[in-house]
Structure formats: C-alpha cells, structure tokens
C-alpha cells in the first residue's frame, strides 16, 4: 500500500485529488475570488512600472517575464482553486473550516459585510472595488477586537502561504516563482541517488492490504510512532532480539518519493497539512506527521539539553537525578551515555559547518555587537549543499541523517516490522500477573486502505511491552482514549513559541532557503527577564516562499507583490522562547483521533520574546539592511534604515522602532506566532502526583506501558529538542531492555526489586497527593474525587478501572 504518494498526484497542492465532497457554492466561490484578489490583485501598468523600476538591476528573470507574473491576480494564477481545494478536502480543523466558510458567507452579503467590518456598506464585500476591499481587510488587521484580528490572520495565513507554494495541475512550478527567482533542486528523473536506498517496502513493511477487519497480530513489543523516539526504541529493542512492530499513522514515503514542493510536503509530511493551529487560532503549529516523524522534516539542528535545564530536571521539584550534569572526572550518567550514543549515530557535529548567508548575518551581527554566538552541531553530511535547505520537505539526497537513514534502518535490519497508515486508537490493558496495577497487552488500531475504503480495525498484541512514541500531541490522546485518569495526561504542554524579525538587503542575494537552514544560535537573551533561563534563543529558520509570504505583514496588494519581488533579498531571525507558561492537549470534539491544542502565551513569555525581538533588530541593524520588520500585522511593522545620515541617526531609528515593538506587544492575533516543538504532555517525574511516567519511562497507571518521546520532558527543553528526544528514548529503551533481559534470565536483579518498590510506594501516595493538588488549584468535583479514591484502593501506581 502506498496511499500517501498516490493520493498526492494530480493535485494543485500536491495535496490529493479533487474532493469527492460537494464543492463550494457559487456564492462562496465568488466571495473567495474577491478575497484572494484583494490579497493579490491584478496590478496596473503604473503599479508594475513602480515595482520594476525600483528593482532595476536585481530582477530574478527578464523584465517581461517578471512583469507577467506580478501583473496576475490571485484568481488569474489559480490561487482561488487552491484555497477551495483546502476547504473541499477538509484539510483545516473542523472549527477553522466552519469559521472560513462563515467568513465567505459574510463577505457575500451586504448585511454580513456590515457586521464583519462594523462599517456602513450598500453592497457586499465581493462586489466592492479593490481599494475599498483593501481598506476593509486592513481594518480587520488593526482591529481592537481579537475576533476580527483572528479572522484576518486565519485567512491571510492560508491565502498567502498557498500563493507562493501551490503548483497548478499540469504545471511544474508556481505561477509567481519566476518573479521570486525560486526553483526546486530536483534530482533528475530516473537518476540514481547518491546512496544505496534501503527498500523498506520489500523488506520491512507489513502487507496491510492482506489484513482483514478484526485481525490480530502478536509481537513482543509494539512501538507506536516512527519518529525520533519511536525509531530509537524500535532499534534498541529489535537489536536486543525482541520481535518488534512499529505502528505509524502516516503513509510510508522513502527518499525517492519526496516531492520537494512546499505545498506537497506540508500536505504529506505535516500534521493537518501544516495548517494546525491552537484552538484559538493564535499560533500555527508545525509538527511532523511522516514516516520518520520530525526527523524527516526538521532543520538538522542538534543542540544538546542545556546544563541549566538538566539541573532543573534533576532538582527536587522533578526528582530525576539522571539528568544532572556529570561532574568532571565522574562516571557518565545514563543520560550522558544515551546522548553521546545518539549524537554518534546521527553524525551530529559542528566541525566544518558551512553557514548560508542568513546564518552569516546572525553570526556577523552578534560578533559586531559582542553578543554570544556559536555554530550548532548538524546531522547533515554536507552543510554547504544548496539542497540542504529543502531538508524540511524530506531529504531526497541522503544528506541528513534522520530516522530513515539511521535508527529506523537499524531496526529494520534487526528484523523490526513497520505498519503504515496504522493509527492507534487505544492501549489494551489486562490484569497484572500478581494482581494490582493493570499491564499493557497491546493496542487497537485503525488501518487505512489504499482503495479509499473505510479503515479496518485490528489488534496488535504485545507479549512484553507497549512503547508510546506518537509525539507530544498524539501520545496523550492515546492515553485519554484508553481511559487513563492521571490528571497530568495532556497537561504541561510547552511549545517553544516563536515569532520573527526580518530584514531586506537589496544589495545582497540572501536566498535564505538555500543551504543548511539553522547552523547558528545566540544565547544573548537565553537567561530571560528573571534570570532563570526561561528566555529566548535567536536562531535562523528555514524560510521557503510560502512560509515567508504567510509570515510577512500584509498592508496592501501592491506591498504583497513587492515582498514577492524582494524575497531573495530577505533574511529572517526567529525568537525561540523557552516557555514558562503551559497549555494542554485534549481530544478534538469532532474527531477523537485528533488533538485539540489549547495554549495561550503567558505574560512572562510575551515580555521575554519582545526583549529578544529588540535584540534581533539590533543584530540585523549591525549589518546595514535597507529595512527591518516584525511579524506584527499593523502597518507600522516596518522600519527603513538605509539612508540614515549618520550612525547616530541609524541607532535612533532602530531604538524608535524597538519602542514601537514594545508598545505593540504580542497580543493574540497581533503578530505571527509559530511552534515547531511540542513537549511535556506526559512528563517524567518521581511521583504520580506530579507526572505521568516514572524515571524509567513506565506509566504510573499501567505496567509495561512506556513512553519515549518529547511528551516525557518535565519542562520545555530550551533547545531544539531532537537530540534530547533521541537521548530520552535511548535511555528509556535501554532500561526496558535491561529489565526484560533480567526477567528472561529469571534473575532477582536489584533493578527489578527497586522498580516494584518505587512504583508501589508512589502508587500508595498518589490519591491523597492528587486530591490535595486538585483542591488547591481549582477544586475537585465529587466524581473525580471518587475516581481517585477508587484508584488508590486498587493498588500500586494508580490502577485505572
């Protein structure tokens, strides 16, 4: 079965065939065309002359070609059809789709237009002239009402992201790319890859087409998820001789299957086609949903867990001494050994790193200002390769040592099997051999069918253990669907919220999307406002045209096309906040198989991010850009720096702009916010009163159920979490292997006795501690209290009924 790639073919988005569902009504399509053409209007001769004359000497293609591209409106280019496809294929979350359709209905009527924009009108938005439509859209962006800003940002994010990423059916490129100067680094069709590509389909994939509804398969260990955590766990267990199966909800794609196009990659390799947001719509969440998980799409930046975070995790509040930094001359801890092992296996090193132009700007600006800055380790073989910039869309070239090339490969060679299109619904639990806490015995999963038929339900039995590694968004959802009662399941979500600062250098071709994307980091703001290491890192993002268009401020159709023209001269820094605030993950009401992400930026984190944004502006200014901008939606989000008569005047302009940044703040829907890191929703700890799993990764509430992904983090990691996730999984899997080996040898191993004693003692304390915690925070309703008392009566480690 190869449903993911087959489904993509023939689509304008690289996102699947035209929907079989009922299409948009004529009235909604008319409103959509008006909306798209407001964001990207057909330009007049005078406007084109203004743009092209201003860009003389730096056009990416012959003037006539650029003129033809920029003249075209969104509907001329087919953008309205691309947006319609997103709606008709239900790529948006159900509430977001409902809101978008309601917006189209409002725009198509006079009464709706009056209500939406709070203005007098004698005709619907869709029938108005361009200038009036632009003014009304801008009024939404600047509105004091969060609901109106939300409407603007939701639409802008989708329309502009697609504007520079979609590829019309039958075309090989986006209509606007000639003006941008952007092209895909496609490997020649039929050309052999630079490595011997492992044939997972023939050697390691379970033939799901032969399965029938109700089938049962038995293994020693079932691993849920093929991402960083799942890959490491599967490899360690399979290499130890256990029969392992990995259940992965995504369709298998190997290197030769990757499209490299931005829209296609988001559709095939990311949660919700890259359109997932928090429930309030204020933050876009980029999360891998591919075979290989985040390792297939991340930016190859390998930053170990900072010592100050390790100290926090090892302190009394979390009670996890294995994370404490190892003193000089002392024997390495389990975590240190795990970290060293995974760094070796993925080839992570900062030696010989070649920076692209965007990373040079961060490095050089920091050095001029005396800010700390360093090169980061990379798991790329060749950081100088231009194609390294496409690693976020799957690595076709064997350059990045992600899961497909390392731990999943190790697992496959050791006999592990993989089941694609296999979404785990819940964990099966049975009584423990000696009574007391129940134990995990397998999972129930839905398996997709390649012919479009409804999925079948199967059971994967686990003789020894189940390892959940579905990521911080999905692992808690599996536990919730399984009836877990621990109140920490899904809580303590950390997202490393991100915003950005951009700059344009008209005399410099930055091409930020080429080369290794994130090779430099500055910790100048890492301590944070309170000096407690809840601050921000400054890094360089992977910025392809669609994402860049979605992020940049929109003030008019002409300004949007100016941004298209300037894209190759634009650079970006991101502010990556180690968040002190937290959110939670719940089950989406309309589809219990999907997560609903609840998160609001805390006051502390807003203040920290604003301070880091101001530092980023100063770093850019040290390299003499023509202008700098934030991701705020207001018209004042850009400052011109070129042409200052003196250094003092330039500094004055920079600090005046920074004052505006602080005045604007980071209210919901007032600026672009993103997250590419999700952590903490099943955190590790010393007691079920504060955590979901124990120090070995085993669930307090269920024996033989382990968790090995970023959901285990006690707090935000304060660094790109890939290598910490791998190391956490390596440590958990190693301890599980040691435990199983001791049981197999019938040894009375001290570790086994310690495990039993620890879990029994913690389980006995759990009910009272949890009741006290709940009562102090929000009060405990009678039903929850009764459930916790019942839990305590049933034995150690919080048995679920």
C-alpha positions in Angstrom: 0.0 0.0 0.0 1.3 3.4 -1.0 -1.7 5.6 -0.4 0.1 8.8 0.6 2.1 9.4 -2.7 -0.6 8.1 -5.0 -3.2 10.4 -3.4 -1.0 13.4 -4.0 -0.7 13.1 -7.7 -2.9 15.2 -9.9 -3.4 17.9 -7.3 -2.8 21.6 -7.5 -1.4 21.5 -3.9 0.4 18.2 -4.3 -2.4 17.5 -1.8 -4.6 14.8 -3.2 -7.1 14.5 -6.0 -10.1 16.9 -6.3 -12.5 16.3 -3.5 -15.4 13.9 -3.9 -17.3 16.1 -1.4 -19.7 18.7 -2.5 -17.9 21.8 -3.7 -18.3 25.3 -2.6 -21.5 27.1 -3.7 -21.3 29.7 -6.5 -21.8 32.5 -3.9 -19.0 31.2 -1.7 -16.7 30.9 -4.8 -17.4 34.5 -5.8 -16.6 35.7 -2.3 -13.4 33.6 -2.3 -12.3 35.1 -5.6 -12.9 38.6 -4.2 -10.9 37.8 -1.1 -8.0 36.2 -3.0 -7.9 39.2 -5.4 -7.8 41.6 -2.5 -4.7 40.0 -1.1 -3.1 39.7 -4.6 -4.8 42.0 -7.1 -4.2 42.4 -10.8 -1.7 45.3 -11.0 -2.0 48.3 -13.3 0.7 49.4 -15.7 1.7 52.2 -13.4 2.0 49.9 -10.4 4.1 47.4 -12.3 6.4 50.2 -13.5 6.8 51.4 -9.9 7.8 47.9 -8.7 10.1 47.0 -11.6 11.8 50.4 -11.8 12.5 50.2 -8.1 14.0 46.8 -8.5 16.1 47.6 -11.6 19.3 45.6 -11.6 18.1 42.9 -9.2 15.3 41.2 -11.1 15.4 37.4 -10.9 14.2 36.9 -14.6 13.9 39.1 -17.7 11.7 42.1 -17.1 8.9 40.9 -19.3 8.6 37.6 -17.5 8.6 39.2 -14.1 6.0 41.7 -15.3 3.7 39.0 -16.5 4.0 37.2 -13.2 3.4 40.2 -11.0 0.5 41.5 -13.1 -1.6 38.3 -12.5 -4.1 38.4 -9.7 -4.6 35.5 -7.4 -7.5 34.2 -9.4 -5.5 34.7 -12.7 -2.9 32.4 -11.2 -5.4 29.8 -9.9 -4.9 30.6 -6.3 -8.7 30.6 -5.6 -8.9 27.0 -6.8 -6.0 26.0 -4.5 -7.7 27.6 -1.5 -11.0 25.9 -2.5 -9.3 22.6 -2.6 -8.1 23.0 1.0 -11.7 23.7 2.1 -13.2 20.9 0.0 -10.7 18.3 1.2 -11.3 19.3 4.8 -7.6 19.9 5.4 -8.5 22.5 8.0 -9.6 21.5 11.5 -13.4 21.4 11.6 -13.8 24.6 13.7 -11.4 26.5 11.4 -13.2 25.3 8.2 -16.5 26.3 9.7 -15.1 29.8 10.5 -13.7 30.2 7.0 -17.0 29.2 5.3 -18.9 31.6 7.6 -16.5 34.4 6.6 -17.2 33.7 2.9 -20.9 33.9 3.6 -20.5 37.2 5.4 -18.4 38.6 2.5 -21.0 37.6 0.0 -23.8 39.7 1.6 -24.3 43.3 2.4 -25.6 42.6 5.9 -22.7 40.2 6.5 -20.2 42.8 5.3 -21.6 45.5 7.6 -21.5 43.0 10.6 -17.9 41.8 9.9 -16.3 45.1 9.3 -18.5 47.3 11.6 -18.9 49.8 8.8 -21.7 51.2 6.6 -22.0 49.5 3.2 -24.5 49.4 0.4 -23.1 46.3 -1.3 -21.3 43.1 -0.2 -17.5 43.0 0.0 -17.4 40.7 -3.0 -18.9 43.4 -5.2 -16.7 46.3 -4.0 -13.8 47.8 -5.8 -10.2 46.9 -4.9 -9.4 50.0 -2.9 -12.4 49.6 -0.6 -11.8 45.9 -0.2 -8.1 46.5 0.8 -9.1 49.2 3.3 -11.7 46.9 4.9 -9.2 44.0 5.2 -6.6 46.3 6.7 -9.2 47.4 9.3 -9.6 43.8 10.4 -5.9 43.5 10.9 -5.8 46.6 13.1 -9.0 46.0 14.9 -9.0 46.3 18.7 -11.3 43.2 18.8 -9.4 39.9 18.9 -12.1 38.1 17.0 -11.7 40.4 13.9 -7.9 40.1 14.1 -8.3 36.3 14.3 -10.5 36.3 11.1 -7.8 38.4 9.2 -4.9 36.3 10.4 -6.5 33.0 9.6 -7.4 34.0 6.1 -4.1 35.7 5.4 -2.1 32.8 6.7 -3.8 30.3 4.3 -4.1 32.5 1.2 -0.6 33.9 1.3 1.1 30.6 2.3 -0.5 28.9 -0.8 0.2 31.9 -3.0 3.9 31.0 -3.3 3.7 27.3 -2.7 0.8 25.8 -4.7 1.5 24.3 -8.2 -1.4 24.2 -10.6 -2.3 20.9 -12.1 -0.1 20.1 -15.1 2.4 22.8 -14.3 5.9 22.3 -13.0 6.1 25.5 -11.0 4.1 28.1 -9.1 3.0 31.0 -11.3 4.8 33.6 -9.2 8.1 31.8 -8.9 9.8 33.4 -11.9 9.4 36.8 -10.2 10.8 35.4 -7.0 13.7 33.6 -8.6 12.8 30.3 -6.7 13.2 26.8 -8.2 13.2 23.3 -6.7 16.6 21.4 -6.6 15.0 18.4 -8.2 17.1 15.3 -8.8 16.9 14.4 -12.4 14.1 11.9 -13.1 15.5 8.4 -13.0 18.9 9.5 -11.8 20.3 7.1 -9.2 20.6 8.5 -5.6 23.9 9.1 -4.1 23.4 6.3 -1.6 22.1 2.7 -1.6 18.4 3.4 -0.7 17.1 0.7 1.6 13.9 -1.0 0.3 11.6 -0.7 3.3 8.6 -1.8 1.2 10.1 -5.1 0.2 12.0 -5.9 3.4 10.2 -4.3 6.4 6.6 -3.2 5.7 3.7 -5.3 6.8 1.4 -6.1 3.9 -1.6 -4.3 5.2 -3.6 -4.9 2.1 -3.9 -8.5 3.1 -5.3 -7.7 6.5 -9.0 -8.1 7.4 -11.1 -6.3 9.8 -10.7 -7.8 13.3 -7.3 -9.4 12.6 -4.9 -9.9 15.5 -1.1 -10.0 15.2 1.2 -10.7 18.0 4.7 -9.3 18.8 6.9 -9.0 21.8 6.8 -5.2 21.8 4.5 -2.7 20.0 6.0 0.7 19.3 3.5 3.5 18.4 5.1 6.1 16.2 8.2 6.1 13.9 9.6 9.4 14.8 12.7 10.2 16.7 11.6 8.5 19.9 9.9 5.5 18.2 12.8 4.9 15.9 15.4 4.7 18.7 13.2 2.5 20.9 12.4 0.1 18.0 16.1 -0.2 17.1 17.2 -0.9 20.7 14.5 -3.5 21.3 14.9 -5.2 17.9 18.7 -5.3 18.3 18.2 -7.0 21.7 16.4 -9.8 19.9 12.7 -8.9 20.5 10.0 -9.1 17.9 9.0 -5.5 17.3 6.4 -3.8 15.2 6.1 -0.1 14.7 2.6 1.3 14.1 2.8 4.6 12.1 -0.3 6.5 11.1 1.4 8.2 8.1 1.9 6.5 4.8 5.4 5.3 4.1 7.5 7.6 1.9 11.1 7.0 1.2 13.6 9.4 -0.2 12.7 8.8 -3.9 9.0 9.6 -3.1 9.6 13.1 -1.7 8.2 15.8 -3.9 10.3 18.8 -2.5 7.5 21.2 -3.3 6.4 23.2 -0.3 2.6 22.6 -0.5 3.1 18.9 -1.3 5.4 18.4 1.6 3.1 20.2 4.0 0.2 18.0 2.8 2.1 14.7 3.0 4.6 15.2 5.9 3.0 17.5 8.4 0.0 17.5 10.8 -3.1 19.0 9.2 -1.1 19.8 6.0 0.8 22.4 8.0 -2.4 24.2 8.9 -2.7 23.0 12.5 -3.2 25.9 15.0 -4.0 26.3 18.6 -7.7 26.2 19.4 -7.9 30.0 19.5 -6.1 30.2 16.1 -3.4 32.4 17.5 -0.4 30.1 16.9 0.5 27.9 13.9 1.9 24.5 14.9 4.3 22.7 12.6 4.5 19.1 13.6 5.9 16.2 11.6 3.4 13.6 10.5 5.6 11.4 8.3 7.3 8.1 8.3 10.3 9.1 10.5 8.2 11.8 12.2 10.0 15.0 13.0 13.4 13.5 11.9 12.2 13.5 8.3 11.3 17.2 8.3 13.3 19.0 11.0 16.1 21.5 10.3 19.0 19.3 11.3 20.0 21.5 14.3 21.4 19.3 17.1 21.7 21.2 20.4 22.1 19.1 23.5 19.9 19.7 26.5 21.4 22.8 28.3 23.1 22.2 31.7 20.8 24.7 33.4 17.7 22.7 32.2 19.4 19.5 33.3 19.9 20.9 36.7 16.2 21.9 36.9 15.1 18.4 35.9 17.4 16.8 38.4 16.3 19.0 41.3 13.8 18.1 43.9 10.8 19.5 42.0 11.1 16.8 39.4 13.4 14.3 41.2 15.2 12.9 38.2 18.9 12.8 39.1 19.9 11.0 35.9 19.7 14.4 34.2 22.1 16.2 36.4 25.3 17.3 34.6 28.1 14.9 35.2 30.9 16.5 37.2 34.4 16.4 35.7 36.1 13.1 36.2 32.9 11.3 37.3 31.4 8.3 35.6 28.9 9.4 32.9 25.2 9.2 33.8 22.7 7.1 31.9 21.5 10.3 30.1 25.1 11.3 29.2 25.8 7.9 27.7 22.5 8.0 25.8 23.2 11.5 24.5 26.7 10.5 23.3 25.4 7.4 21.6 22.7 9.2 19.6 25.0 12.1 18.6 27.4 9.5 17.2 24.7 7.5 15.4 23.2 10.5 13.6 26.6 12.0 12.8 25.9 15.3 14.7 28.9 17.6 14.7 29.7 21.4 14.5 33.0 20.7 12.8 33.4 22.2 9.4 29.8 23.7 9.3 29.3 26.0 6.4 26.8 28.8 7.0 24.4 30.1 4.4 24.1 33.9 4.0 21.2 34.1 6.5 23.2 32.4 9.2 26.3 34.6 8.4 24.1 37.6 9.1 23.3 36.3 12.6 26.9 35.4 13.3 28.4 38.6 12.0 25.8 40.9 13.6 26.3 39.2 17.0 30.1 39.5 16.7 29.9 43.2 15.9 27.8 43.8 19.0 29.7 41.5 21.3 26.8 39.1 21.7 27.4 35.4 22.3 27.0 33.3 19.2 28.1 29.9 18.1 27.8 27.3 15.4 25.4 24.4 16.2 26.0 20.7 15.5 24.3 19.4 12.4 23.3 15.9 11.4 24.0 16.8 7.7 26.8 15.2 5.8 27.2 18.4 3.7 26.1 21.7 5.1 27.3 23.5 2.0 24.8 21.8 -0.3 22.1 24.1 -1.6 19.6 21.3 -1.4 20.2 21.1 2.4 17.7 23.9 2.6 14.9 21.6 1.5 15.5 19.1 4.4 12.2 20.4 5.9 10.4 18.8 3.0 12.0 15.4 3.2 15.6 14.6 2.3 15.9 13.2 -1.2 19.6 13.2 -1.2 20.8 11.1 1.7 22.4 14.2 3.3 20.5 14.5 6.6 21.0 11.5 9.0 17.3 11.3 10.0 15.4 8.3 11.1 15.1 6.7 7.7 18.9 6.6 7.4 19.8 5.7 11.0 17.6 4.2 13.7 14.7 3.0 11.5 17.2 1.4 9.3 18.9 -0.2 12.3 15.5 -1.5 13.4 14.6 -2.9 10.0 17.9 -4.7 9.7 17.4 -6.2 13.1 14.0 -7.6 12.0 11.6 -4.9 13.1 8.4 -4.7 11.0 6.6 -1.4 10.2 2.9 -0.9 9.6 2.0 2.3 7.6 -1.4 4.0 7.7 -1.9 2.5 11.2 -3.5 4.9 13.6 -3.6 3.6 17.2 -6.9 4.2 18.9 -6.2 2.9 22.4 -4.0 0.7 24.6 -5.3 -2.7 25.6 -4.8 -3.5 29.3 -5.2 -6.7 31.3 -4.6 -7.7 34.9 -1.0 -7.9 36.2 0.4 -11.4 36.8 0.4 -10.7 40.6 -2.7 -8.6 40.7 -2.7 -4.8 41.4 -1.9 -2.5 38.6 -3.1 -3.5 35.2 -0.5 -4.1 32.4 -0.4 -3.1 28.7 -1.1 -6.1 26.5 -1.3 -4.4 23.1 -3.1 -1.8 21.1 -6.3 -1.4 18.9 -5.6 0.4 15.7 -7.3 1.6 12.5 -5.5 0.7 9.3 -6.1 2.9 6.2 -7.0 1.2 2.9 -5.3 2.2 -0.3 -8.5 1.9 -2.3 -10.3 4.6 -0.4 -12.5 2.1 1.5 -13.1 2.8 5.2 -10.3 1.8 7.5 -10.3 -1.6 9.2 -9.7 -2.2 12.9 -7.0 -4.6 14.0 -5.4 -5.6 17.3 -1.6 -5.7 17.8 -0.9 -7.8 20.8 2.3 -7.2 22.9 3.6 -10.0 24.9 6.2 -7.9 26.8 5.5 -4.1 26.5 3.9 -1.3 24.6 6.0 1.8 23.9 4.2 5.0 23.0 6.2 7.4 20.9 3.5 9.3 18.9 4.7 12.7 20.0 3.6 15.3 22.5 0.3 15.9 20.6 -0.8 12.3 20.0 0.7 10.3 22.8 -1.6 11.9 25.4 -4.5 11.4 23.1 -3.9 7.7 23.0 -3.8 7.6 26.8 -7.0 9.7 27.0 -8.8 7.4 24.6 -7.5 4.5 26.7 -9.3 5.8 29.8 -6.2 7.0 31.7 -7.1 9.0 34.8 -3.8 10.6 35.8 -4.7 14.3 35.8 -1.3 15.2 34.2 -2.0 13.4 31.0 -2.1 16.0 28.3 -1.2 18.8 30.7 2.0 20.9 30.9 2.2 21.4 27.2 5.2 23.5 26.2 5.6 24.8 22.6 8.7 26.9 22.4 6.6 29.8 20.9 8.3 31.5 18.0 8.0 34.9 16.3 10.4 36.5 13.9 12.2 39.6 12.7 13.0 40.0 9.0 15.3 42.3 7.1 15.9 43.2 3.4 19.3 43.6 1.9 18.8 44.9 -1.7 22.5 44.8 -2.4 22.8 41.2 -1.2 21.2 38.0 -2.5 20.4 36.2 0.7 18.4 33.2 -0.7 17.6 32.1 2.9 16.0 28.9 1.7 19.3 27.5 0.2 21.9 25.7 2.3 21.7 24.3 5.8 19.0 26.3 7.4 19.9 26.5 11.1 23.6 26.5 11.8 24.0 29.4 14.2 22.5 30.3 17.6 22.8 33.2 20.0 22.0 32.9 23.7 22.2 36.6 24.4 18.6 36.5 25.6 18.5 32.9 27.0 18.5 33.9 30.7 15.2 35.6 30.3 13.8 38.6 32.2 14.0 36.9 35.6 17.5 35.3 35.0 16.0 31.8 35.5 16.8 30.5 32.0 13.3 31.0 30.8 14.4 33.3 28.0 14.8 33.0 24.2 17.3 31.8 21.7 17.9 33.7 18.5 18.2 31.3 15.5 17.8 31.2 11.8 14.7 29.5 10.3 14.1 27.6 7.1 12.2 30.2 5.1 10.8 29.0 1.8 8.5 31.3 -0.2 5.1 30.1 1.1 6.0 30.3 4.7 7.7 33.7 4.2 4.7 35.1 2.4 2.4 33.9 5.2 4.6 35.5 7.9 5.3 38.9 6.4 2.9 41.8 7.2 0.2 42.4 4.6 -0.8 46.1 4.1 -1.9 46.1 0.5 -1.9 44.0 -2.6 0.9 46.1 -4.1 3.0 45.7 -1.0 2.5 42.0 -1.0 3.8 41.7 -4.6 6.7 44.0 -3.6 7.5 41.3 -1.0 7.4 38.6 -3.7 9.9 40.6 -5.7 12.2 41.2 -2.7 12.1 37.6 -1.3 15.6 36.6 -2.4 16.9 39.6 -0.6 15.1 38.9 2.6 16.7 37.4 5.7 14.9 36.2 8.9 15.8 35.5 12.5 13.5 33.7 14.9 12.9 34.3 18.6 12.5 30.8 20.2 11.2 31.1 23.7 11.7 28.6 26.4 8.2 28.9 27.7 7.4 29.2 31.4 3.7 29.2 30.7 2.0 26.0 29.6 -1.1 24.7 27.8 -2.8 21.3 27.4 -3.8 18.8 24.7 -7.3 17.4 24.6 -9.3 15.2 22.1 -10.8 17.2 19.3 -14.6 17.1 19.9 -15.4 16.4 16.2 -12.8 13.7 15.8 -11.5 12.0 18.8 -8.5 10.6 16.8 -7.1 14.2 16.5 -5.6 16.5 19.1 -7.0 19.9 20.2 -4.2 22.2 21.3 -5.1 24.7 24.0 -2.4 27.3 24.6 -2.1 31.0 25.4 1.2 32.9 25.6 1.9 33.8 29.2 2.8 37.4 30.3 6.3 36.3 31.2 6.9 34.7 27.8 5.5 37.7 25.9 7.9 40.0 27.7 10.8 37.7 27.1 10.0 37.4 23.4 9.7 41.2 23.0 13.1 41.7 24.5 14.6 39.1 22.2 12.9 40.7 19.2 14.5 44.0 20.1 17.9 42.3 20.2 17.3 40.7 16.8 16.5 44.1 15.3 19.9 45.4 16.7 21.7 42.4 15.3 20.2 43.0 11.8 21.0 46.7 12.0 24.7 45.9 12.6 24.8 44.6 9.0 23.2 47.7 7.4 19.9 46.3 6.0 17.6 48.5 3.9 14.7 47.8 6.2 13.7 45.6 9.1 10.3 44.3 10.0 8.5 42.2 12.6 5.6 39.8 12.0 3.1 42.3 13.5 0.0 42.9 11.4 0.0 46.7 11.8 1.2 49.0 9.0 3.9 50.3 11.3 5.7 46.9 11.4 8.5 48.0 9.1 11.3 50.5 9.6 13.6 51.9 6.9 17.3 52.0 8.0 19.1 52.7 4.7 19.8 56.3 4.1 20.5 57.4 7.7 22.8 60.4 7.6 25.0 59.0 10.5 25.4 56.1 12.8 23.7 58.1 15.5 20.6 58.6 13.3 20.5 54.9 12.4 20.7 54.0 16.1 17.9 56.4 16.8 15.8 54.8 14.1 16.5 51.3 15.5 15.5 52.3 19.0 12.4 54.2 17.9 11.4 51.0 16.0 12.1 48.9 19.1 10.0 51.3 21.2 7.1 50.6 18.7 7.7 46.8 19.1 7.3 47.1 22.9 4.2 49.3 22.5 2.6 46.8 20.2 3.3 43.9 22.4 2.3 40.3 21.4 -1.4 40.3 22.0 -3.3 37.3 20.4 -3.6 37.7 16.6 -1.5 40.9 16.7 1.6 39.1 15.3 2.6 35.9 13.7 3.3 33.1 16.3 4.5 29.6 15.5 5.6 26.5 17.2 7.7 23.6 15.8 8.5 22.0 19.1 5.8 20.2 21.3 6.8 18.9 24.7 5.8 17.8 28.2 2.3 16.4 27.9 3.2 13.0 29.6 6.0 14.3 31.7 8.5 12.2 33.6 8.8 12.6 37.4 9.4 11.0 40.7 5.7 10.6 41.7 2.3 10.2 40.0 1.3 13.3 42.0 3.4 15.4 39.6 3.9 13.2 36.5 2.6 10.5 34.1 5.7 8.2 33.9 8.4 7.2 36.3 12.2 7.7 35.9 12.4 4.6 33.7 9.7 5.9 31.3 7.0 3.5 32.6 3.5 4.8 33.0 2.5 5.1 36.7 -1.0 4.0 35.8 -0.2 0.9 33.8 2.7 -1.6 34.0 4.6 -2.4 30.8 3.4 0.8 29.1 6.4 3.0 28.3 6.6 6.5 26.8 9.6 7.5 24.8 9.2 10.8 23.0 9.2 14.6 23.7 6.0 14.3 25.7 8.2 13.0 28.6 10.1 16.3 29.1 9.5 17.7 32.6 9.6 21.3 31.2 10.5 23.0 27.9 14.0 21.9 26.9 15.2 25.4 26.0 16.9 24.0 22.9 15.8 22.3 19.7 14.5 19.1 21.2 15.5 16.5 18.6 18.7 15.1 20.3 17.1 15.3 23.7 14.2 13.2 22.4 16.5 10.7 20.9 18.6 10.5 24.1 15.5 10.2 26.3 14.2 7.3 24.1 17.6 5.7 24.1 17.7 5.8 28.0 14.2 4.6 28.4 14.6 1.8 25.8 18.0 0.7 27.3 16.3 0.4 30.8 13.4 -1.5 29.3 15.8 -3.9 27.5 17.8 -4.4 30.7 14.6 -5.1 32.6 13.3 -7.6 30.1 16.7 -9.4 29.9 16.7 -9.7 33.7 13.2 -11.2 33.6 14.2 -13.5 30.8 17.1 -14.8 32.9 14.9 -15.2 36.0 17.3 -13.0 37.9 16.4 -11.3 41.2 18.0 -8.2 39.8 18.2 -5.2 42.2 16.8 -3.0 39.5 13.6 -5.2 39.3 13.1 -5.0 43.1 13.7 -1.3 43.1 11.2 -0.8 40.3 8.5 -2.7 42.2 9.2 -0.9 45.4 9.3 2.6 43.8 6.1 2.1 41.9 4.2 0.6 44.9 5.3 3.4 47.2 4.4 6.1 44.7 1.1 4.5 43.9 0.2 4.4 47.6 0.8 8.1 47.9 -1.0 9.1 44.7 -4.6 9.5 45.7 -4.0 11.9 48.6 -1.4 13.9 46.7 -3.6 14.2 43.7 -6.7 15.2 45.7 -4.7 17.9 47.5 -3.2 19.2 44.3 -6.6 19.4 42.6 -8.4 21.0 45.6 -5.7 23.7 45.9 -5.9 24.6 42.2 -9.5 24.5 41.1 -11.4 22.3 43.5 -12.3 18.7 43.0 -15.7 17.6 41.9 -17.2 14.6 43.6 -16.9 12.4 40.6 -13.2 13.0 40.2 -12.6 12.6 43.9 -14.4 9.3 43.9 -12.4 8.1 40.9 -9.1 8.9 42.6 -10.2 7.2 45.8 -11.2 4.1 43.9 -7.8 4.3 42.0 -6.0 4.3 45.3 -7.9 1.3 46.6 -7.0 -0.8 43.7 -3.3 -0.9 44.4 0.0 0.5 43.5 0.8 3.1 40.9 -2.7 4.3 40.3 -4.5 1.4 38.6 -7.2 2.5 36.1 -10.6 0.8 36.3 
